[in-house]
Amino acid sequence: MTFNTADLKQDILLALYKNMLRPRMIEEKMLILLRQGKISKWFSGIGQEAISVGVTMALNKVEYILPMHRNLGVFTTREIPLYRLFSQWQGKASGFTKGRDRSFHFGTQDYKIVGMISHLGPQLGVADGIALASKLNNKNQVTAVFTGEGGTSEGDFHEALNVASVWQLPVLFCVENNGYGLSTPTNEQYNCENIADRGLGYGMESHIIDGNNVIEVYTKINEIAKSIRNNPRPVLIEFKTFRIRGHEEASGTKYVPQDLMDYWGAKDPVINFESFLRDENLLTEIENTHIKESIINEINEHLEVAFSEEKIIPDLSIELGDVFQSFEYQYIEINKESKNIRFVDAISEGLKQNMERHSNLVIMGQDVAEYGGVFKITDGFINLFGKDRVRNTPICESAIVETAMGLSIAGMKSIVEMQFADFVSSGFNPVVNYLAKSYYRWNQNADVVIRMPCGGGVAAGPFHSQTNEAWFTKTPGLKVVYPAFPYDAKGLLATAINDPNPVLYFEHKALYRSIRQDVPIDYYTLPFGKASRLSEGDSITIISYGAAVHWVLETLEINPSISADVLDLRTLHPLDVETIYKSVKKTGKAIILQEDSLFGGIASDISALIMEHCFQFLDAPVKRVASLDTPIPFSSQLEHQYLAKSRFESELKKLLNY
């Protein structure tokens, strides 16, 4: 291995060595502790230290790095106290996730590090979001994100690089090509000579760097980072390296040919650089001994602190209280002046007033800029707020949700428009695994609203008609809003944007231009978790939300003799169980109408809650009415049969006569 010092001063060379040696010695200790059963799992980065250290030293401390589980050198070079890392790996409170996640699955704003999740790919798009915030705020900062050659096979890789290139985001995409994705070699992962060659397809600059040569890593990344700060753009880096140990320790390396292991063993970045420094008289034997003794002492001292820390004592209130970031709802007084507008207009006005109110709010989605969105909700916004804040996106739902997460990490708000709620399935992973879990895992909120145009009744077939709220009411960490009236739509949207937690905001397409209401002209808010009682009665409680609320009202209009409490839930999480229970205890009967198919829908949970908490007050079983357990058909005749609307009146009367 040849080292070209490139006029680097001795203190930099020694710092590179010390910063590589430190994670190497920590890892060697961790492997001992793993065998002793004192940590649960270990993903080794031995042999890859030059990449983590070189990249981290080339970046400024205020610049974010998104590492993987083989990048211990990122954490140690950023000088995180070792006892905190050791406590993290032992599930202790002094770690970064309060015992809720393991290994390197954590982030820390104090050190500008954003850790991975096991799905690998989402962090690439998150880096886009952090870089976008840097670009919008003229910070001239680089964001570095790591992945392995296996991770480049994920769709998130393509989406993130495509978005970064289209938007010219200052992201350094660092691919550690270490030969194997667990046991799968590179020739079974991709069919091009170099991963860096893909840069051409994205219109992106790319480089290949010897990942075992710390000087080459540091000097080239330092040069590239300086260039990106002056000329924001993404750059793809492929680091050629090798994984000396197993994917994780339990899997071993029996699948690796011995000659390949020997070849890369001879290229050990720490041993080779140590020899170079000694040959150049930059490091004496005595100095090296002192360095190693100092690191050993540091490791042992911090291990003692971590081992002596008590195990976490479970506290139910703390666990439940950390699912969401605290949000204190602020009531904004409603001005009496109003105008009669459609549902779609209420959402558009709400968005506009919130964009005026929050200068750090960005709207992203397919065709939302010049075209104004497929439903014209953001029509004219680009003239008011500019293309920086109203951003057309490529067709890449995952990357845009991830970008929204990155914006939140960087202190910005965002609204993502799913062109149709159905398409969220293409971005499902980052919604339920990243947005929903980040605050619980490491106290990082996801200040993101995802707008979900949804629902049937418009003869749009199985891919443009779903009402898929149950996918998200099941997921702790997400709030779900589903208004039925223009007044509620505008006020709840404002609250959703104010709330620092992720909110799925459902908008029924069939209501857009069919429902009108007097809506206050000025900005106002409405609270989450408060159902609206639309009518009062004594015979039965009818519970519904979204377009189905209007089916209820139509049914009662043609059956004026029915005395019913009609509850419009408005938000599904949080759910207003207090109002539900109070009404059911009064009427003794409950029927729940949802547009979603029956099995696994929220009506099932509401029914169970009523049975558990109001059983002694019931005069009949709780009834659920829902659409058929089939995909939504296209033809109007089949759709009419599918929708619960066609069955609600008869089921309501059956329950009244029970």
N, C-alpha and C positions, 0 to 999 in steps of 0.2 A: 504494500500500500504506500502510495506516494503522497506526502503532505506538502502543500505549497502554502507557506505561512502568510503570503500576500501582505507582508509588512505588518502583520498583527503584532501588537505589543505583548510582552511576556505575561503581563497580568491577565490579558484576555485568554492567552493560550492556557495558562494555569487554571483560569476560571472554567474554561471548557472541560479540562480534565477533571477537576474537582466535581463539577456538576454532572459528569458522566459516572464518575466513581461512586458518588453518593447513592443514586438509585440502584446501581449494580450491587452495592454492599447491603442495601436495604432488602433487595430481592433475595439475595443469598440467605439472609436472616429469615425472611418470610417463608422460604421453602423449608427451613428447619421447623418453624412454628407450624406450618401446614402439616408436616409429618407428625408433629406432636398433638395435633388436633386443636390448636389454639387459634387458628383462623379457619374459615370454612372452605375457601376456594381461592385459587390464585391464577391469574392470567399473566404469564411471564413476558417481559419485554427485554430479557437478556439478549444482547446482540443487536438491539435496535436503539440503544441509548443516544447515539449520535444525532439521530433525527429529532427526538424530543428536545434535547438540550440545544442543538444548533438553532432550531426554529424559535424556541422560546427566548434564547438570548438575542436573537436578531430582531425580535419584536419589542416594542415599548410596553412597559408594565400596565399602561392604561388600555392596551389593545386586547380584545378578547381572543381566547384560544379555546377551541372545542376539541378536546382530546378523546382518545379511545382507551381501552383497558390495558394497552401495552405502552402507555405514555406516562409512566410514573415520573420520568424526567421533567415533564411539563410542570407537574405539581411541586416537585422538589426545587426546581430552578426558580419557580415563582415564590419559593421560601415559605410554603405552608408549614406551620409547626408540625414536626413529625408525630407528636403525640395525638394530634387531631386525625392524622391519616391512620395511625394505628387504632385509634378508637373507632374510626369509621369502619375499618375492616373487622373489628370485633363486635360491631353493633352497639357501641356505647354512646352515651348522650353527648360526649365531647366531639363526636364525629359531625358530619354535615347533614345527616338525614335522620337523626334521632332514632337510629336503629331500624328505620323503615326500608332502607335499601342497602345494598352491599357494594363491595368492590369500589370501582371508580364511577359508579352511577350517581354522581352528585355534581352540583355546581356551587360556586361561591362568588358572589359579586365582589367581595373584598379582594379577591385575587384575579378577578376577571377571567374565570374559568367556567365553562359550561360543559358538564359531563354528559356522557352518552346515555342512551337507553339501549336495551338489548336488541332492538330492531335495527340498529346501526344507521340506516339511511336518513331518518328524520333530521339528524343534527346538521346535515349538509344544507338543507333548506333553512334551518334556524340561523345558520351562519349568514345566509343571504339577508335575512331580516335585520340582523345586527349591523351588517355592512350597509344596508339601505338606510338605516337610521343615521349611521355615520355620514353617509353621503348627503342626506337631506339636511343634516345639521352642520355641514361643512367642517367636520372634525379632522379630515385628512388622516384617517386611521385605517389600518389593515385588520381584517378578521381572518384568522387562520383556523381551518377545520381539518381534522384528520379522518381518514377512513383507510380500510385495507383493500387489497386487490379484490377480495371477495365481495366487499361492500359495493364495488363499482358495478356489480351485476344487478343491483337493485334499481328499480325505477326511480327512486328518490335521487339517485346519482345523476341520471339524465335530466330530471326535472330541475334540480338545483343548479346544475351547470348551465342549462338552457336559460333559466331566469336570470342568473348572474351575468350571462353574456348579453342577453337582450337589454338588460338594465344597466350594464357596465358597472357592476358592483365590485368594490374593493375586497375581494375574497381570495385568499390563498388556499386552494384545494390541495391538500397534502395527502397523497396516496402512498401508503407504506406497502410496497409490493414485496411481501416476505415469503412468497413461494407457495403457500398453502392456505386455503380457507378450511379450517379444521384439518381434514385429511384430503381434501380435494385440491389437486395441483392446478397451477395456473392454466395449463393447456386444456383443462376441463372447465375453466371459468370464463375464458374469453378467447377469441380467435383472431387476435391481431398481435403484431410483434411486441408493441409497447402500449401500455395504457395511455402514455403521454400522446400517442398518435391520435387519440380521440379528440384532442384539443382542436384539431383542424376542423372537425365536424361542427364544433360549437363556435367557430370563429374566435378561438381563444388561444392566447399565447400558452405554450407549454414547454417544460424542461424536464430532462432526466438528470438526476443527481445520485451520486454514489452515497447511499444512505449509511454506509459504515465509515465514511470519512468525515469526521466532525468539522474539520476546517472547511472542506468543500460545502458542507451543509450550511454552516454559519455564514461564510462569505457570500455565497450565492443568494441565500435567502435574505441576508441583510441588503444586498444590492437590489434584489427584486422588490422587497418591501419599501425601500426608499422610493423606487420608481412608481409603485402603486400609490403611495401617498401623494405624489405629485401629479400622477395621471391615473385616477381611479379606474380600475378594470379588474376582472378576474384573471387569475393565472393558475394553470394546472401543473402541479409538480408530481412527478413519479420518482419516489425514492426506491432505488434498488437495494434490497436488504434480504435478511433471512430470519426465520423464526427458529431459533436453536432448540427451544423446548416445545412442549405440546401446546395445542390450542389453549387448553388449561391442563393443569398438572395431571389430572386423572386420565387424560386421553393418550399421553405418551407420544413417542415419535417413531414407532416401529415401521410406519408406512414410508419413512424417508430413507432413501438409499444412503448407505454409509459414506460413499465417496462424496456425495453432495454435502453431507453434514461435515465432513473433514474439510472440504473446500471453504465453506463459509466459516467454520471454526477458526481457520487460519486468518480470516479477515475480521476477527473480533475487534470492534471499534475501541474498546477500552484498553486492551492489552497492547494493540498496535500503537495507539497514541501515547501511551505511557512509555513504550520503548523509544518512540521518536523524541519525546521530550528529554529522556535521559541521554540519548545519543547526541542531541544538540546542546547538552549541558544546561538545559533549562529546568531540570528537575534532578536533584541529588537523591541518593538512597535515603539519607537522613530525613530530607524534606518529605519524601514520599511516605516514609514510615510515620512521621508526625501527622500527615494528612489522614492516613488510614486510621491511626489511633484516635484522632479527633472524631472521625465519622463513627467509629465503633462506639466511642463513649457517648456520642450524641444519640445513637440508636438505642443503646442500653438505657440511658437516662429517660428517654421519651417512652420506651417500652414499659419501664417501671411505672411511669405516670399512667399509662393506658391500662396496664394490668391491675393497678391498684384502684382504678375507678370502679365504682359499684355498677352492677348490671342495671339496666333500665327497669324501673318498676312501672308496669302498665297502669295508665290512668285513663279511664274511659272518656272523661270530659276533654282531656288534652287531645286524644286521638280524634274524636269527633269534631273538636273545635279547629283542627288543623286541616280539614278537607278544603275549606275555602279561606281566602284572605278575608279578614274582617272588613265589613262594608257597612257604614252607617248611612242609611237612606236619608236623604235630605228632601223634604217636601218643598217644592217650588209652587207658590200660590198660583192658582189658575185665574187668569184674567177673564172677566165676564164676556169680553168681546169675542165673538166666534163667527165662523162661517160654515156653511153646509158644503162638505167636501166628501169625496169618495175615499174608500179605504186606501187605495193606491196613492192618493194625494196626501193623506195623513202621514204615510211612511216617508214620502218624498220630502214633505215639509219638515218632518222630524229629523231626517238626515241632514238637511240643509242647515237647520238651526243648531244642530250639534257640531257640524263642521265649523260654523261660525264661533261656537262657544269653546271648542277645544282645538287650539292651533296645532296640536301634536297628533291629530286624528287623521288617519289615512284610510281611504276606501280602495279596495282591490277586488277585481273580478273580471270575468270575461266580458268584453264589450261594454264596460261601465263608463268609459270616457266619452269620446266623441259621439258614439252611438246612443249613449244614455241608458244602456242595459236593455235586455230584450223586452222588459216591461216598461221601459222609459222612466224608471223611477229616478235615475240620476241624470236625466236629460238636462243639459245646460250647466251641470256642475263644473265641467272642465273650464268653462268661462269664468266661473266664480272663484274656483279654488286652485286651478292650474293642474297640469298633468303630473306634477310631483305627488300631489295628494289624492288625485283621482286616477287610478292606474289600471289601464288594461293589462290583463295577464295572459300569458300563453295558456293553453288548455292543460293545466297541471294542478289539479286540486290539492294534492299532497304538498307540493312545494309552496303553494300560496298559504296554506294553513301553517306550515312550518315557518314561512317568512313572517307571518303575523306573530308567531311565538317569539321570533327573534326581535321584532320591533318592541314587544312588551319587555323583553329582557333589557333592551336599551332604553326603556322608559317612555315608549310611545304607545298610543292606542291605535287599534285598527278595526275595520269592519271588512269582513270577507263576504262577498256575495256568491253563493252557489247559484249558478244560473237556474238550476232546478234542484230542489232538495234531494232528488234521486241521485244526483251526481256526487253527493258527499261520500258515497261509498268508495269513490276513487281517492278520497282523502281521509278515510276512516281511521287509519292507524294514528296519524298525529293528533286527531281530535281526541280519541279515547285513551291513548297511551302517553301523549305528551302534554297537551293542554290540560287534560283532566287531572293528571297526577303530579304535575310539577310543584304545585304549592305544598301538597302533602309530603312530597319527597324532600325538597330542599328549600322551602319557603320562597319559591319564585312564582309569582302570579302570572297568569296568562290573561292580559287585558285585551281580550278578543271577543268580538261579536260576530257570529256567523249567521248571515241572513239566509233563510231557507224557504224560497217560494215552493209551495207544496200543494198536494191535494188533487182530488178527482172532480168529476162533474163537468169536465171540459173536453171529454173524448180525446184524451192525449195518449192513452195506452199505458203499458206497464213501466215505461222508463221516464215518464214525465208527469206521473199522477200520484206517486206514493205519498203517504203521510207517515213518515218514519220516525216520529218522536220517541217511540219506545226503544229504539236503538240507544238513545242517549239518557232517558230517564233511568235506565238501568245502570248508568256509569257514574259512580261517585266522583264529584269534582266538577260536574257540569251543571249549569242552570238552564232550564228549558222554559221558554216563554211562547205562548200561543194565543194571541188576541183574536177576538171575533168582531170587534167594532173599531171604526176609525179613531174614536176618542181614546180607547185603550191602546190602540196600536202606536199612536204618537207618544203618549205618556210613558208607556212601558219601554219603548225604544230608547227614550232619553235615559231611563234608569239603567237599562242594559249597558249603555255606553259609559255611564258613570261608574258602574260596578267594575271593580278591577279583576273580576273572575270571568272565566269563559262562559259565554251565553249563546245557546242555540235559539235563534229567534225565528219562529215559524210564521210564515205569511201565506194564507190560503189564496191561491190564484183565482179561484172562483169568486172570491169576495172583492178582488181588486177594484172592479168597475161596476159591481152590482149592489154594493152597500154604501149608503150615504148617511152622514150624521153631522150635527152641529159640533164643530171642534174648535177649541180655543185657538186664536190666531197666534198668541205668544207661546214661548217655550214653557213647558211644565213637565212634571214627573208624576208617576204613579208607583206605588210600592209593589214589590214582588210578594208573593205568598198571601195575597188577599183576593179571594173570589168575589165576584159581583153577583148579588141577588137580583135577578131580573124581574121576578114576580114572587108574590107570597101566597101560600096556600097551606091547607091542612091535610090534604089527602095523600100526597106523595112528594118525595124529593127527586127532582130530575137534575142530574149532574152531567155537564157536557163542556165542550170547548171547541174553538175554531168554527168551521162552517157548520158543524153539527148543531151548534147553538141555534142557528137560524132554522134548522129542520125542526127543532123542538118548538120554537116560537110559532112556526107555520102550523104545526100539529095542534097546538093549543088554540090557535086562532079559529080553527074549524071545529074545535071541541071546547067551547067556552064554559061548559059545565064542569070541566076538570079543574079542581082547586090544587095547584101545585106550587111548591117552592122550586124555582128554576135557578140553578147555580151555574154561572159561567166561571170556570176555574181561572182563566186568564194566564196563570203560570202553573206548570206541571211540576216543576222543581225550582223553588220550594212550593209545596202543596199546602193549601189552606185546609188542613184537617179539622181545625176548630169549627169553622163555619159548616163543614160537611156534617160533623157529629151533631152539632146543635140542631141543624135542620132535620136530620134523620130521627133524632130523639123526639122531635115534635110531631113528625108526620107518621112515623112507624113503617114507612115503605121507601125504598130507594131503587131507582133505575139509572143506569149509567150508559150514556150514548157516546160512542166514539166512531170516527170514520175509519180508523185503522182496522185491520183484520183482528179477529177476536183473540186468538191464543197468544199469550205473552204481552198483550197490550196493557196500557196503564189502567184501564177499567178493571182488570183482574186484581191489581194491587189495591185500588180504591175499594173494591168489593170486599177484599180480605180485611182491610182496615176497619170497614164498617162492621163486619161480622165479629171481629175481635173486640171492638170497643163499644159497639151499640147493640149487641145481640139481644139483650133483655128488653130492648125497646122495639124490636122488629115484630111486625105482624105478618110478614111474608119474607121469603128468601130475597136476597138482593139480586136484581136482574141486570145482566150486561147485554147490551145490544151493539153489534159491531158489523163491519163488512165481512164478506165471505173470506174464508181462509184460502184464497187463490191470489195469484197476481192480478193486477187491475186490467181488465180487458179494454179494448179500443171502442168497439161499436156501442152506440148509445143504448141499445136494448140490453146488451150484456152488462154494460156499466151500471145501468139502472138496477139490474138484478143484483149486481155485486154490492152496491152501496147500502149501508145500514138504513139510510133514509126510507127505503121502500118497506122496511119491516118495523119501523119504530112505533107507529101508531097502534098496530095490532098487539105488539108486545106490551106497550103501555097499558092498554085496556085489559089485557089478561092479568097484569099485576094488580091493577086497581080492583079487579073482581076476585082476586085470590081469597 
